[in-house]
Amino acid sequence: MNHSELKTLDKHSLYTLLSSRESAQEKKLSEIPSPELLQNAPEAAKRIADAIRNKEKITLVGDYDVDGVSSTAIMVDFFRQIPYPLEAIIPNRFRDGYGVSPNVLKRIEADLVITVDNGITAVGAAEICKEKGIDLIITDHHTPSDILPNALFIVDPKLDTCTYPFKEICGAQVAWLLLALVKKELGLLINMKQFLDILAIAIIADIMPLIDINRTLVREGLKVLMTSNRPSSIVIRDFLNKSVISSEDIAFAIAPRINSAGRLEDASIALEFYTAKDTHTAYKQFELLGQLNNLRKETEAECTKEAIRKADPNADVIVVAHENWHEGVVGIVAARLVDTFAKPAIVLSLENGIAKGSARSIGEVSIYELIKSCEHLLTKFGGHTMAAGLGLLEENIEDFTKTINTSASKLNRDDFLPKESISGILQTEEIDLELLNLLEQFEPFGEANHRPSFLIKEAEVLSIKLMGQDKSHSRIEIRQNPHERKTLELIAFRTVYEMPPSRKITCSYTVAKNEFNKKISAQLLVNKIYV
């Protein structure tokens, strides 16, 4: 990136810049397109309503990530309010594998099976349902393969024939939209807005673009989170202890906790947190999630070290595999490799000759399409542009690595450039509470509506302190311009920064609100250190 072309911004020019972003276009909740526009959703809702009227046995199959657990929690809560008994199963990553698998169907006796956040590739499972006389309704948001499962109904905005106006929605949104139709079908007085707290967490955690209706739902959902009497939301509020909860608070402090259950143990722990009927139970589950998250961090740090050692830095796509790497953290390790090498990365865990793994991408590279080009070497795969999951036999890893790198070598080199767009340079005196208020007007920030990033150029480094339990984060005191009295403090997470020989630093950073002991201040968080 050419830093010499960057403009110096004041608050007025920053406001103008952010106002011109397309993602700032606001929609009201009432302007969210009707769920009836989701292909097959009205028919699926009618079948669910009939099952309830006829007292049929309904089983829900979710997924173990935040989106899957959130989708399941919304469904469980909705059915509780009807009230109607719903059996909810979230497959165990280690015993069952992903989604509505033949493995999971062995323990299901039902008239109707509904999936949330999975099922679009469950061709085998759909056949088993047919044989068992079970009606299967698939609700998902992942990209369909060429062959669709033979289910009663498939509700997925990514179906070629689906005309829903906004396709980049997560699994929980698909489930929520479908339930709105079930509510209508049964003439229920359930307020669908009450689920927006859980929905916002799912949209943020699944890294959906925060534009269009996603922006609206997250903004409104964070408001619901601040006021909801749902025990899990009360616990989240108490834990964050902030006057306003931002999308980043969810992304960094809440989503990893909810995710850690499915990654390391069983997602039912997270589901029990979400659906707890009292705050005592919710607190207990949240404590458990906190412990699992700490364990996840330790496991991930060990795997990351080994993965970096094994990686070929010259490859276009980094592929690493190792015996018994913890299956629950390979996705995060892949993300760390992307950060380290600025290339797409695939991390595989080996067990008994079988490799299972996760992929993460960078820039404009579709990791899904790259993996699809190696379909003949895989036992399974699925996902989207920036992240995917896959399975293959250990003996095919070498061929897979060669094939995916051959495919990647044909791509435009610019596609591999990380998407860091720097808005400009802020003078020291512009960084104050007024700036925080200005930025807050453009919340929620996230995918496709990034928090603006600024550049500090050749600033003088005055001191460096390491912080955190394991001293793995750096607090860097700088003076941006010579002769300035005011100094700035940069926080570089997961970075042990040493005093450069030149005693100068050039880096990009974002400005976030720091609330401590009821005192609010602007905190500068380092994105990337250039020199």
SULTARA-V966057 format. One line per field, one symbol per residue. ss: DSSP state (~ for helix, > for strand, _ for the rest). psi: psi as a letter, one per 30 degrees, with the letter a starting at -180 (. if undefined). burial: + if it has 9 or more other C-alpha atoms within 8 Angstrom, else -. A space follows every 10 residues. Layout:
# SULTARA-V966057
ss->???
psi->???
burial->???
This chain:
# SULTARA-V966057
ss->__~~~__>>_ ~~~~~~~~~_ _~~~____~~ ~___~~~___ ~~~~~~~~~~ ~~~____>>> >>___~~~~~ ~~~~~~~~~~ ~~____>>>> __________ _~~~~_____ _>>>>>____ __~~~~~~~~ ~~__>>>>>_ __________ __>>>_____ __________ ~~~~~~~~~~ ~~~~~~____ _~~~~~~~~~ ~~~~~_____ _~~~~~~~~~ ~~~~~~~___ ~~~~~~~~~~ ______~~~~ ~~~~~~~~~~ ~~~~___~~~ ~~~~____~~ ~~~~~~~~~~ ~~~~~~~~~~ ~~~~~~~~~~ ______>>>> >>>___~~~~ ~~~~~~~~~~ ~__>>>>>>> >__>>>>>>> ______~~~~ ~~__~~~__> >>>___>>>> >>>~~~~~~~ ~~~~~~~~~_ __~~~~____ _>>>>>_~~~ __~~~~~~~~ _____>__>_ __>>>>>>>> >>>>>>>___ __>>>>>>>_ _______>>> >>________ ___>>>>>>> >>>>>>__>> >>>>>>>>>_ _
psi->kjfffklkka eeeeeeeeff keffkkklef gkkkfffkkf eeeeeeeeee eeeghlkkkk jalgleeeee eeeeeeeeee fekkkkkkkj kkeeefakai leeefegkjl ekkkkkglff gieeeeeeee efgkkkjkkl glkkaekkki lekkjjffke fkgkfjfill eeeeeeeeee eeeeefhlhk jfffffeeee eeeeeghkki lbfeeeeeee eeeeeffkgk eeeeeeeeee hlfkkleeee effeeeeeef efefckffee eeeegkflfe eeeeeeeeee eeeeeeeeee eeeeeeeeef kjfflekkkk kkkgkjfffe eeeeeeeeee fhlkkkkkkk khgkkkakkk albgkjfeee eefgefflfl llaaefklll klkeffeeee eeeeeeeeff lkefffkkij kkeakkleff jaeeeeeeef fglklakfik kkklkkjhlk jelkkklleg hglkjkklje klgkekllkk kjkhkjkljk efglkkllll klkkjkhgkk lkkjkkekke .
burial->-----+--++ +--++--+-- --++--+-+- ----+-++++ ++-+++-++- ++---+++++ ++++++++++ ++++++++++ -----+-+-+ +++--+++++ ++-++----+ ++++++++++ ++++++++++ ---+++++++ ++++---++- +-++++++-- -+-+----++ ++++++++++ +++-+----- ----++++++ ++++++-+++ ++++++++++ ++++++-+-- +++++++--- ----++++++ +-++++++++ ++++-+++++ ++++++--+- +++-++-+++ -++--+--++ --++--+--- +----+++++ +---++++++ +-++++++-- -+++++++++ ---+++++++ +++-++++-+ +-++--++-- ++++++++++ ++++-++--+ +-+++-++-- ----+++--- -+++++++-+ +++-++-+-- -++++++-+- --++++--++ ++-+-++--- ++++++++++ ------++++ +++--+---- --++++++++ +++-+----+ +++++++-+- -
